[in-house]
Amino acid sequence: MDLQQHPMVVIDAEYRIVAANRAYRECYGVSEEDLVGRRCHQVSHHSDIPCHENGEDCPHQTVFRNGEPHEVRHVHYDPVGNAEHVRIRGHVLRDLRGQRFLAEEIIHLPREQREISCTDMRMVGRSPAFLRCLHHIEMAARTDASILLWGESGVGKELAASAVHQFSARADKPLITVDCTTLPEHLFESEFLGHERGAYTGCIGRKIGLFESADGGTLFLDEVGELPLPVQAKLLRVLETGAFRRLGGAELLHANVRIIAASNRNLREMVAERTFREDLYYRLAAINIDLP
């Protein structure tokens, strides 16, 4: 392995590093004694969570599931936290007993081959935490999973949601923003699902709701933690099936919508306090991204 020019590492089914070449040890600033037994995502991603749980396409999953070679792009971090864009080529390696391992070759990409920049996202920052956040946004944009953004007021949650939409396969469809702090319970059906003419006194025409307006695109639920429990239940029913009826309407309609939610409140704590529905939380938080 030490004769290989590029960093190489061998990983077991539990993400533990069992061997690495000199180029890998030098790249990540870790001695052989300190490297073996550590989990790969701790070394290269500076994270205690496997990369697939952060929304990335992980070669570990593919190789151990079906034995097929897999190539992906990731952002790794050097010993001081600088982001480095890499291409990872993963394939199966077996020992004499037939036990399966993942062998990864890591190729650092030149600047012109990097995919999404801070400028592209209209977000500015240079800290390792910020660059890691950008990487998670980039990875999430490649999926169609629902995303929960957490961050204090003013950190740019709407910019992050816009970036995910802009670099997703839904970019040519609408991005509809819902300010959950201004969505009262008694108007939820009318505003979110729409209404038919005559649905209530004074209703003189059909209105297309926010959910239907986002069909094919992305619905951004800003400050979703502010929704009262009865509205949370109604929202969950729509998200589970994508089916709904306009207020006063009989026709069952469907919309294909990707959900991005954001909150400056800790929704896990709200679930424990029973002020936020647990089932809705898991529906929204397929991918969690914390904004620094």
C-alpha positions in Angstrom: 0.0 0.0 0.0 2.8 2.4 0.8 3.9 2.3 -2.9 0.5 3.9 -3.9 0.7 7.6 -4.7 -2.8 8.4 -3.4 -4.0 8.0 0.2 -5.5 4.5 0.7 -7.3 3.0 3.7 -8.9 -0.3 4.5 -12.1 -0.2 6.6 -14.1 -3.0 8.3 -17.9 -3.3 8.5 -18.0 -1.2 11.7 -16.2 1.7 10.0 -13.0 0.9 11.9 -9.7 1.5 10.1 -7.6 -1.7 9.9 -4.8 -0.4 7.7 -3.7 2.7 5.8 -0.8 3.7 3.6 1.8 6.3 4.3 0.1 8.9 2.1 -3.1 8.5 4.1 -1.4 8.9 7.4 0.5 12.0 6.2 -2.7 13.5 4.7 -4.7 13.3 7.9 -1.8 13.8 10.3 -2.2 10.6 12.2 0.4 8.0 13.2 -0.2 4.3 12.4 -0.5 3.5 16.1 -3.2 6.2 16.6 -5.0 5.4 13.4 -5.8 1.7 13.5 -9.1 1.1 15.3 -10.5 4.6 14.8 -13.6 5.1 12.7 -13.0 6.5 9.2 -15.5 9.3 9.6 -13.7 10.5 12.8 -10.5 10.9 10.9 -11.6 12.2 7.5 -14.9 14.0 8.3 -14.1 15.1 11.9 -17.5 13.7 12.8 -18.7 11.0 15.2 -21.5 10.2 12.8 -21.1 8.0 9.7 -21.2 10.1 6.6 -24.4 8.4 5.2 -26.2 9.6 8.3 -25.3 13.1 7.3 -26.9 12.8 3.9 -23.8 11.7 2.0 -23.5 9.0 -0.6 -21.3 6.6 1.3 -19.2 3.9 -0.5 -19.2 1.9 2.8 -22.9 1.3 2.4 -22.8 0.1 -1.2 -19.7 -2.1 -0.9 -20.9 -3.9 2.2 -24.5 -4.2 0.9 -23.9 -5.6 -2.6 -20.1 -5.9 -3.1 -20.1 -3.5 -6.0 -17.4 -0.9 -6.5 -18.6 2.7 -5.8 -17.1 6.1 -6.6 -18.3 9.3 -4.9 -17.2 12.9 -4.1 -16.8 14.0 -0.5 -15.3 16.9 1.4 -12.6 15.7 3.9 -10.8 17.8 6.5 -7.1 18.1 7.1 -5.6 18.0 10.6 -6.4 21.7 11.2 -9.9 21.5 9.8 -9.4 22.9 6.3 -11.9 21.5 3.8 -10.5 19.3 0.9 -12.6 18.1 -2.0 -11.9 14.5 -2.8 -13.0 11.7 -5.1 -13.3 8.3 -3.3 -13.0 5.0 -5.2 -14.2 2.2 -3.0 -14.1 -1.6 -3.7 -14.3 -4.9 -1.9 -11.2 -6.4 -0.3 -11.3 -9.9 1.3 -8.9 -11.5 3.7 -7.9 -15.2 3.7 -11.0 -16.2 5.6 -13.2 -14.4 3.0 -14.1 -11.6 5.4 -15.2 -8.5 3.5 -13.5 -5.1 3.9 -13.8 -1.7 2.1 -10.7 -0.5 0.4 -10.7 3.2 -0.5 -8.5 5.2 -2.7 -8.7 9.0 -2.1 -7.9 11.4 -4.9 -7.8 15.2 -4.1 -9.6 17.3 -6.7 -8.1 20.5 -8.2 -10.1 23.6 -7.5 -11.8 23.8 -10.9 -13.4 20.4 -10.3 -15.1 21.4 -7.0 -18.8 21.6 -7.2 -20.5 24.2 -5.0 -18.8 27.2 -3.5 -19.7 29.7 -0.8 -20.3 32.3 -3.6 -22.7 30.0 -5.4 -24.7 29.7 -2.2 -24.4 33.4 -1.3 -23.1 32.4 2.1 -19.8 33.7 3.5 -17.5 32.1 6.0 -14.2 30.2 6.4 -14.3 28.4 9.7 -14.1 24.5 9.7 -17.6 24.4 11.1 -19.0 26.6 8.4 -17.3 24.7 5.6 -18.5 21.4 7.1 -22.0 22.9 7.0 -21.7 23.8 3.3 -20.6 20.3 2.6 -23.7 18.9 4.3 -25.9 21.3 2.3 -24.2 20.1 -0.9 -24.7 16.5 0.0 -28.3 17.1 1.0 -29.1 18.9 -2.2 -28.3 15.7 -4.1 -31.0 13.8 -2.3 -34.7 14.2 -2.2 -35.0 13.6 1.5 -36.7 16.0 3.9 -34.2 18.3 5.8 -34.4 20.0 9.2 -32.2 23.1 9.6 -31.4 24.3 13.1 -29.8 27.6 13.9 -30.2 30.7 15.9 -32.1 33.6 14.4 -30.0 35.4 11.7 -27.6 32.5 10.8 -29.1 32.2 7.3 -31.6 29.3 7.4 -33.5 30.7 4.4 -30.3 31.0 2.4 -29.4 27.4 3.3 -32.9 26.3 2.2 -32.5 28.2 -1.0 -29.1 26.7 -1.7 -30.4 23.2 -1.2 -33.3 23.9 -3.7 -31.0 25.7 -6.2 -28.6 22.7 -6.4 -31.2 20.0 -6.3 -33.0 18.2 -9.2 -36.1 20.4 -8.3 -34.3 23.7 -9.1 -36.5 24.5 -12.1 -39.7 24.2 -10.0 -41.0 26.6 -7.3 -39.5 27.2 -3.9 -42.4 28.2 -1.6 -41.6 29.7 1.8 -44.1 29.4 4.7 -43.5 31.6 7.7 -45.0 29.3 10.4 -45.1 32.2 12.9 -47.8 33.8 10.9 -49.9 30.8 10.1 -52.8 30.8 12.6 -54.6 27.5 13.3 -58.0 28.6 12.0 -56.5 29.6 8.6 -54.2 26.5 8.1 -56.5 24.6 5.7 -57.3 27.7 3.7 -53.7 29.0 3.4 -51.8 25.7 3.3 -54.3 23.5 1.3 -56.3 26.2 -0.5 -60.1 26.5 -0.8 -62.9 26.3 -3.3 -65.4 29.0 -4.1 -68.1 29.1 -1.4 -66.0 27.2 1.1 -67.0 29.8 3.7 -69.0 33.0 4.0 -67.5 35.6 1.8 -65.3 33.2 -0.2 -65.9 34.3 -3.8 -63.2 32.2 -5.7 -60.9 29.3 -5.7 -57.5 29.7 -4.0 -54.5 27.4 -4.6 -52.8 26.6 -1.3 -49.1 26.8 -0.5 -48.6 23.0 -0.6 -50.1 22.7 -4.1 -48.2 25.7 -5.3 -45.0 23.9 -4.4 -45.9 20.8 -6.5 -42.7 19.4 -8.1 -40.6 21.8 -6.1 -39.6 22.6 -2.5 -41.7 23.8 0.5 -39.7 25.6 3.1 -41.3 25.6 6.5 -39.6 28.4 8.4 -39.7 28.3 12.2 -41.8 25.1 12.1 -41.5 24.8 15.9 -44.0 27.6 16.3 -46.9 25.5 14.9 -49.5 24.6 17.5 -50.1 20.9 18.1 -53.4 20.7 16.2 -51.8 22.2 13.1 -48.8 19.8 13.5 -51.3 16.9 13.2 -52.9 18.3 10.1 -49.5 19.0 8.5 -48.3 15.4 9.3 -51.3 13.9 7.5 -50.5 15.8 4.3 -46.8 15.0 4.4 -47.4 11.3 5.0 -49.3 10.9 1.7 -48.9 14.0 -0.3 -52.7 13.9 -0.7 -55.1 16.6 0.3 -58.4 18.3 -0.4 -58.9 22.0 -0.7 -61.2 23.5 1.9 -64.8 23.0 0.7 -63.7 20.6 -2.1 -64.4 16.9 -2.6 -61.6 16.1 -5.1 -58.6 14.3 -3.6 -55.5 16.1 -4.9 -51.8 15.1 -4.8 -48.6 17.1 -4.8 -45.0 16.0 -5.1 -43.2 18.3 -2.7 -39.7 18.2 -1.0 -39.9 19.5 2.5 -37.2 21.7 4.2 -38.0 22.8 7.7 -36.1 25.2 10.0 -36.3 26.2 13.6 -34.3 28.2 16.1 -35.8 26.0 18.9 -34.5 22.6 19.9 -37.2 20.3 18.5 -35.8 17.2 20.2 -36.4 18.9 23.5 -39.8 20.0 22.4 -40.6 16.4 21.5 -39.5 15.3 25.1 -41.7 18.1 26.5 -44.6 17.0 24.2 -44.9 20.4 22.6 -43.8 19.0 19.2 -45.1 15.7 17.7 -42.4 13.0 17.6 -43.8 11.5 14.4 -43.7 14.9 12.7 -40.2 15.4 13.9 -38.9 12.2 12.3 -40.9 13.0 9.1 -39.1 16.4 8.8 -35.6 15.3 10.0 -34.5 12.7 7.6 -31.4 14.9 7.3 -30.4 17.2 10.1 -28.1 20.2 9.4 -26.9 22.5 12.2 -26.0 26.0 11.0 -23.1 27.6 12.9 
